[in-house]
Each structure stands twice: as structure tokens, then as C-alpha cells.
Amino acid sequence: MENREQNYNTPFFLSQIIGNKVVDNKDAAVGKLSDIIVNLSYTYPKVIAIIVKNKEQDHIIPIANLDTATIYQNKIALKIAEEDLKGLTKDFPENTLALKKSVLDQQIVDLNGAKVIRVNDLRMLKSGNEISVTDVDVGYRGLMRRLGVETLFEKMVFAVKPKNISLYSNKFVSWEYVHPVLSSRQANSLKLTVPKEQFEMLNPADIADILEELDYEQRKSLINQIPDDIAAKVLSETDAETTQELMETQEEERAADILEQMAPDKAADILGDMQEEKAQDIISQMDKEEADAVTELLEYEDNTAGGLMTTEFLSFSPSTIVVNAIQELVKASEDTDIETIYEAFIVDNGKLVGVVSLRNLMLAQGHQPLSEVMNKKPVAVTPDEKAKDVAALFSKYNLLILPVVQESGELEGIITVDDVVEFLMRKWQ
């Protein structure tokens, strides 16, 4: 009874079975296990076939022809004779992957820990007649197991540092939270999808760090798995070189969809670094409102206030009462296109006449018009102001935000302290 229960639900490691002898139903040697093919459509990929290698050829054998009770034993048994292998059907689903070839020793994204990890081993589980991949082993112990010195490693560590359990403990990451990073060729043949909810749980800056750790082909593979709205946030965080590289790999339509989700100034920065023909092709695919905003910003030099500003901001008329302005600010806080809600701009016939901070709004009477609580002489710059002078104003007046106006007084856009910091970092680099 004990053996039967153990046989029904048994964990084992990929490294323990690769290279094991495979025999047919007559106990005749067929070859050695060289790889395992899994179906990635499941949360925990299911084994659908094994690859057996001998001197003559590789045999791809569907799992239905395997005595699964022997999968983790030194001798893996088939249910059929060797001469029947040639007639096997190999009609597998599209979403398949060879574990040893494409996962073992490769980089993989840990979406839970927000980092790139290296696969030292894979823990698998036999449950009934099904075999699945459950965990990625990223610890030293997994590597030592691969080298065949796991027991020796444990003894050595225990002798030298008996209290340092972490050195010889298994370190697993559930497959549920990992994502294989494949070459473009592999990615084109697979439909690896990560639920949007998993990406939403991560900070875009963490995903940006992951992308920057990967090579060119892996970056392309991963960015194509990320939804447009999240990709926009991520590519706003990656360094300029990575952002440019990834945007140029996208079809014009998808590139336009991503840029539409960005703040106009960031989208303009990216397009401004592209070849003019490519940039115009992408702009032509954008919605008119976003395209017009970006086109306007592209007219300004990078090292000017116009080149730093965004055209997304909150503005009110002087007669708007405080309580209504606060309601609009709260509503706008849910809009990712609005870069800041800490200050609102008072505009009369398109001209800037004042600025009011969120703090002052909260201290004012709800029925008061903004004209009574606003700063009527705000610090402002024109679009052609040099970026270094803009930075100096931020420092002098401890600003979080700075309006950009035409000589005639029309409000064109705003510059945030983040825009200035980014400019200074680019200059320093």
C-alpha cells in the first residue's frame, strides 16, 4: 500500500533522469533519455513526450507509450517494442518546449521576485499517469545535483558552516511565477502568455530592470508578451538605448499603440531618436489627438523647455470653486496621462493667470473661486528657455512643477521635477 501511494504522487528532478537508459516492452535497449517535451498551455507544464537518443537517431515518443511509473527510475520502460517507434504519431500542440534544450541552464524571468534567474534544475511531479513541471531550482544545491556531487556538497558545507542552512537548502521558484525567455525563432513558434495580472503586480521599474538584464533576442521575446499599457510604463523606465532598441523592433501599429499610452513628452523623446521616416510611419498610426500633441513637441529642441515639457496637465477657469477643483483633481489622480495633481493651473481665454497648489486648495473654503486662492504671479518659462536655466529655476524656487507659456501668455505645457532630473541624468551620463 505504501509503495502504491508513493508511486502515485512522486516528485523528482529533471537532472536525475536525463541520460537514463530507455528500454522497450521486451526490455531491449532503445537508447538514452535526452530531453522531455512539455505542453506550456497549463499553469504547470505537462509532459507530452520524451526524446530518446541512440547512435542512429532521435526518437520522439508520446507519453502514452511510456510506463510513467518508471520515469524516475534508472531504467525507463516503454509500453511498445522498438520496431513500433517509427509508426508513432507526433501531432503535438503548438505550445511545446524541450526542457533540457530550452530551459535548463537558461535565463528565466521570475515574475514574483521581479528578477532574472538561471535555471539549475527543474523539479517535476508524477501524479497518476501525468507528469508535470512544478518548480525551478535556482539554488547551489540544484547546480551540485547537476554535477553529481550533491551529497558531497552537503557534507562539505555542513562541516565548514553547519549553521548556514541557506547554502545547502533547496531554492525553488514555482513555475506558476516564471516565464521562459526564448530566442525570437522559438518565440515565434510558441504562444507563451503571461496573465496581465502578473505584470500588473510588478512595478514597471522592476520589469525595466529585468529587460535590461536580458540579451537582444530575449528582450524582444519578453516585450511582446507585455500588454500595451504596461509596456508603455515599462519603456518609460528603461534606459534610452534599451527603449529605442525595443521600440524599433515593433510593428508600426503596435509601436503607435504603446506610444499613445505614454505621456506625450516621453513619446516625443522616443520618436525624436528614431529615423524620421520610421517616426512618421508610427505617428501616422496614432490617434489624431495624441499624434498632434507629439508632433507639436517634436518641433522643440531637446535641450529647451519645450523639449522637456508635456502637454498633459490640469487647468481650470478662475471662476471654478475650490470644492469642484478638488473633485477634478481626485478624478484625475486615476488618469495615468496626468503627470501631477499637486498643482492646478488657472487659465483665462487660454492664458495662464495663476497657479494653485493642492495644499492651498485643501486649506481654502469650498465655495471660494480659484481666483481668490491662486498665486497670481507664478514662475514660468517660454518654450525656448534653455534646459539648464529651467533646472536652475527648479533649484532656486524648490519647484515640483513649472508652467511653459508663449510670449503672449498662452499655456503650452508643464515641466515636472522628474523631467528635469531625467535631463540632468542624461547630461551626466
TAPESUL-V848267 format. One record per residue. PHI is phi in whole degrees, -180 to 180 (none if undefined). PSI is psi in radians with two decimals (none if undefined). OMEGA is omega in degrees with one decimal (999 if undefined). Layout:
BEGIN
PHI,PSI,OMEGA + PHI,PSI,OMEGA
END
This chain:
BEGIN
none,-0.74,180.0 + -62,-0.76,-179.1 + -64,-0.64,-178.9 + -66,-0.73,179.9 + -68,-0.70,179.1 + -65,-0.68,-179.6 + -68,-0.48,-175.7 + -75,-0.59,-174.5 + -139,1.54,-170.5 + -126,2.14,174.2 + -85,2.63,175.6 + -160,3.05,-177.4 + -114,2.56,179.5 + -58,-0.73,-177.6 + -62,-0.42,-178.0 + -78,-0.30,-175.9 + -114,-0.37,178.2 + -63,2.27,-178.9 + 95,-0.13,179.5 + -70,2.66,-179.2 + -70,2.46,176.9 + -119,2.28,-179.3 + -123,2.75,178.1 + -88,-2.99,-175.7 + -73,-0.07,175.4 + -107,0.19,179.9 + 67,0.38,176.5 + -88,2.41,-178.0 + -65,2.29,178.1 + -104,-0.58,-178.3 + 156,-2.72,179.5 + -123,2.56,179.1 + -68,2.10,-178.0 + -109,-0.39,179.3 + -168,2.94,179.3 + -130,2.32,179.8 + -101,2.29,-179.4 + -122,2.75,174.6 + -98,2.06,-174.7 + -84,0.06,-178.1 + -72,-0.24,-178.7 + -98,2.74,176.3 + -56,-0.76,174.6 + -115,1.86,-173.0 + -51,2.35,-178.8 + -98,2.43,176.8 + -71,2.25,178.6 + -117,-0.23,-179.7 + -166,2.83,172.6 + -122,2.72,175.8 + -112,2.14,-178.8 + -112,2.24,-175.7 + -112,2.34,170.1 + -134,-3.03,-175.3 + -64,-0.47,-174.5 + -90,-0.77,-174.5 + -165,3.05,173.4 + -100,2.35,176.7 + -109,2.21,173.5 + -98,2.00,-171.0 + -117,1.99,177.8 + -58,2.59,-173.8 + -64,-0.39,178.9 + -62,-0.37,-179.6 + -97,0.20,-176.3 + -113,2.40,170.3 + -80,1.63,-171.7 + -62,-0.35,178.7 + -66,-0.30,-177.6 + -103,0.06,-171.5 + -60,-0.60,-177.5 + -102,0.26,178.8 + -98,2.93,-177.7 + -66,-0.40,179.6 + -128,1.94,-177.2 + -90,2.25,-173.3 + -106,2.42,173.2 + -95,2.85,178.2 + -95,-0.09,-176.1 + -125,2.93,178.8 + -83,2.74,-177.9 + -58,-0.65,-177.2 + -68,-0.25,179.8 + -89,-0.06,-175.9 + -66,-0.60,-176.3 + -66,-0.45,-177.1 + -92,0.15,-177.0 + -73,2.48,176.1 + -81,2.32,-179.5 + -121,0.76,-179.8 + -89,1.48,-175.2 + -95,2.75,174.4 + -63,2.85,-178.9 + -65,-0.68,-171.8 + -83,1.14,-178.2 + -120,2.71,-176.1 + -151,2.42,174.7 + -88,2.10,-171.2 + -65,-0.86,-176.6 + -67,-0.74,-176.6 + -71,-0.73,-168.9 + -108,-0.21,-176.1 + -122,-0.85,-177.6 + -61,2.30,-179.0 + 70,0.14,-179.1 + -103,2.87,173.4 + -79,2.54,-179.2 + -145,2.60,-177.0 + -93,2.17,173.7 + -92,1.78,-176.6 + -74,-0.33,178.9 + -81,-0.76,180.0 + -91,-0.04,178.2 + 55,0.95,179.5 + -157,2.88,175.0 + -93,2.29,-178.8 + -125,2.80,178.0 + -107,2.35,-176.1 + -85,1.95,176.9 + -90,-0.49,179.6 + -166,2.96,177.3 + -128,2.26,175.5 + -91,2.35,-176.3 + -125,2.86,-178.0 + -138,2.23,172.3 + -97,2.10,178.9 + -129,1.86,-172.8 + 67,-2.22,178.0 + -97,0.05,-179.9 + -100,2.56,177.8 + -128,2.28,-176.6 + -132,2.77,170.8 + -91,2.20,-177.5 + -110,-0.62,-173.3 + -146,2.70,171.5 + -102,2.28,177.9 + -95,2.05,-177.8 + -116,0.16,-175.9 + -92,2.97,177.0 + -61,-0.62,-177.0 + -62,-0.67,177.9 + -63,-0.70,178.7 + -66,-0.74,178.9 + -64,-0.61,177.8 + -63,-0.72,178.7 + -60,-0.64,-177.8 + -83,-0.09,178.3 + 79,0.35,-178.1 + -126,0.52,-176.2 + -60,-0.83,-177.9 + -66,-0.74,178.6 + -63,-0.72,178.7 + -61,-0.78,-179.9 + -62,-0.75,-179.6 + -65,-0.71,-178.7 + -66,-0.79,-179.4 + -65,-0.74,-178.9 + -64,-0.60,-179.4 + -73,-0.66,-176.9 + -85,-0.81,-178.4 + -134,1.33,-174.8 + -62,-0.43,-177.8 + -91,-0.17,-178.6 + -87,1.31,-174.9 + -63,-0.54,-174.6 + -61,-0.49,-177.9 + -67,-0.64,-177.6 + -112,0.19,175.0 + -83,2.64,173.4 + -69,2.47,177.0 + -124,1.83,-175.5 + -110,2.56,168.9 + -123,2.16,-179.1 + -59,2.40,179.0 + -59,-0.43,179.6 + -57,-0.48,-174.4 + -108,0.17,-178.8 + -114,2.82,-178.0 + -142,2.02,178.2 + -61,2.43,176.7 + -109,1.96,-169.7 + -110,2.94,172.8 + -70,2.86,-178.9 + -62,-0.61,179.4 + -64,-0.81,178.2 + -65,-0.72,-177.8 + -62,-0.62,-180.0 + -69,-0.43,-178.4 + -95,-0.09,-179.3 + -119,2.78,175.5 + -121,1.15,179.2 + -77,2.08,179.3 + -125,2.32,175.4 + -106,2.26,178.8 + -54,2.40,-179.5 + -55,-0.58,-178.0 + -60,-0.57,-180.0 + -69,-0.70,177.0 + -68,-0.64,-178.3 + -66,-0.43,180.0 + -74,-0.33,-177.4 + -94,2.58,171.8 + -72,2.33,179.7 + -53,-0.58,179.4 + -65,-0.58,177.8 + -70,-0.70,177.2 + -65,-0.65,177.3 + -61,-0.74,178.0 + -61,-0.70,178.6 + -61,-0.84,-179.1 + -59,-0.71,-176.9 + -70,-0.32,177.1 + -83,-0.32,-175.8 + -89,2.85,175.6 + -84,3.11,-172.8 + -57,-0.88,-177.2 + -65,-0.69,-179.5 + -69,-0.64,176.8 + -61,-0.80,179.3 + -58,-0.75,-179.2 + -62,-0.80,-175.3 + -72,-0.74,-177.4 + -63,-0.51,178.5 + -73,-0.22,177.5 + -92,-0.19,-174.1 + -93,2.25,178.4 + -57,2.67,-173.4 + -56,-0.81,-175.1 + -65,-0.64,178.6 + -76,-0.65,177.4 + -59,-0.65,179.4 + -62,-0.74,179.5 + -69,-0.70,-178.8 + -65,-0.81,-177.7 + -73,-0.20,171.7 + -81,-0.24,-177.9 + -105,-0.42,-178.9 + -70,2.77,177.7 + -66,2.78,-172.8 + -56,-0.69,-177.9 + -66,-0.77,179.7 + -67,-0.75,179.1 + -59,-0.83,-178.7 + -63,-0.76,-178.9 + -60,-0.80,-176.8 + -73,-0.67,-180.0 + -65,-0.60,-178.9 + -74,-0.23,176.5 + -85,-0.20,-175.3 + -86,2.59,170.6 + -64,2.66,-175.6 + -55,-0.68,-177.1 + -65,-0.78,-179.9 + -71,-0.66,177.4 + -59,-0.71,178.3 + -65,-0.74,179.2 + -61,-0.69,179.4 + -69,-0.79,-177.7 + -65,-0.56,178.5 + -64,-0.42,-179.8 + -85,-0.17,-177.3 + -91,2.84,168.6 + -63,2.46,-175.9 + -55,-0.65,-178.2 + -67,-0.64,178.1 + -69,-0.73,178.2 + -61,-0.70,179.3 + -66,-0.68,177.9 + -59,-0.77,-178.1 + -67,-0.83,-179.7 + -65,-0.59,-179.5 + -66,-0.40,179.1 + -90,-0.11,-179.2 + -89,2.86,170.9 + -62,2.46,-172.2 + -57,-0.71,-178.4 + -64,-0.76,178.6 + -64,-0.75,-179.3 + -62,-0.75,-179.3 + -67,-0.62,177.5 + -63,-0.69,179.4 + -70,-0.77,179.9 + -59,-0.64,-179.7 + -65,-0.34,179.5 + -92,-0.17,-177.4 + -83,2.71,173.6 + -61,2.61,-171.8 + -58,-0.75,-176.5 + -62,-0.83,179.3 + -68,-0.68,179.9 + -63,-0.73,179.9 + -65,-0.72,-179.2 + -64,-0.74,-179.1 + -69,-0.74,179.5 + -60,-0.70,178.6 + -62,-0.75,-179.0 + -69,-0.53,-179.6 + -68,-0.27,-180.0 + -74,-0.30,-176.7 + -96,2.60,176.1 + -69,2.61,-177.4 + -60,-0.62,-173.6 + -94,0.52,176.8 + -123,2.93,177.2 + -60,-0.68,177.9 + -62,-0.61,178.2 + -74,-0.38,-179.9 + -92,-0.42,-168.7 + -79,2.82,170.7 + -118,2.70,-178.8 + -100,0.13,177.8 + -97,1.98,179.4 + -159,2.93,178.4 + -98,2.33,176.3 + -136,2.62,-178.7 + -136,2.79,173.2 + -83,2.73,-179.2 + -60,-0.44,-176.8 + -85,-0.16,178.5 + -61,2.33,-180.0 + -85,2.76,-172.9 + -56,-0.83,-175.4 + -61,-0.66,179.1 + -70,-0.65,178.3 + -64,-0.73,179.6 + -63,-0.72,178.9 + -61,-0.71,178.9 + -67,-0.66,178.4 + -65,-0.73,178.8 + -64,-0.77,178.8 + -63,-0.72,-178.4 + -69,-0.39,-179.7 + -63,-0.34,178.1 + -90,-0.08,-178.4 + -97,1.97,-175.7 + -70,-0.24,179.3 + -77,-0.39,179.1 + -85,2.02,-171.9 + -73,-0.48,179.9 + -152,2.55,175.1 + -120,0.23,-177.0 + -79,-0.31,177.1 + -142,2.55,176.3 + -122,2.60,-174.3 + -108,2.34,-177.9 + -99,2.13,-173.1 + -125,2.34,177.6 + -127,2.01,-175.6 + 55,0.68,176.6 + 85,-0.18,-177.2 + -99,2.45,177.9 + -72,2.15,179.4 + -119,-0.15,179.3 + 179,2.94,178.1 + -135,2.48,176.3 + -134,2.33,-179.3 + -85,2.74,177.7 + -61,-0.64,179.8 + -61,-0.80,-179.7 + -67,-0.58,176.1 + -63,-0.74,-178.1 + -67,-0.46,-179.1 + -88,-0.24,-176.1 + -84,2.89,174.8 + -76,2.43,-175.4 + -59,-0.53,-176.8 + -88,-0.12,-177.6 + -70,2.44,173.2 + -74,2.67,-178.5 + -62,-0.45,179.3 + -61,-0.38,-178.7 + -89,-0.32,-174.8 + -115,-0.11,-175.0 + -81,2.76,170.5 + -84,2.01,-173.0 + -83,-0.11,179.5 + -130,1.13,-178.5 + -72,2.64,173.1 + -71,2.32,-179.1 + -148,2.84,177.9 + -133,2.84,174.5 + -93,2.80,-176.6 + -58,-0.48,-177.0 + -92,0.13,176.2 + -62,2.39,-179.6 + -65,2.49,-177.1 + -61,-0.63,-179.8 + -65,-0.59,177.4 + -73,-0.59,174.9 + -62,-0.80,179.5 + -61,-0.66,179.7 + -64,-0.66,178.3 + -67,-0.70,177.4 + -60,-0.73,-179.3 + -70,-0.75,-175.6 + -65,-0.74,-174.5 + -105,0.12,-179.1 + 53,0.87,-175.2 + -83,2.63,169.1 + -103,-0.40,-174.9 + -154,2.56,-176.4 + -139,2.18,178.9 + -77,2.59,177.1 + -115,2.13,-175.8 + -127,2.68,173.0 + -75,2.91,178.7 + -57,-0.54,-178.9 + -81,-0.12,176.5 + 104,-0.15,-179.9 + -66,2.36,179.3 + -78,2.08,-177.6 + -96,-0.66,-176.4 + -178,-2.96,178.7 + -137,2.71,173.5 + -118,2.27,178.0 + -99,2.85,178.6 + -63,-0.53,176.6 + -62,-0.67,178.4 + -62,-0.70,-179.2 + -68,-0.76,178.8 + -61,-0.75,179.3 + -63,-0.73,177.6 + -61,-0.80,-179.1 + -65,-0.65,178.7 + -66,-0.74,178.0 + -62,-0.72,-179.5 + -65,-0.72,-179.5 + -66,-0.71,-178.6 + -68,none,999
END
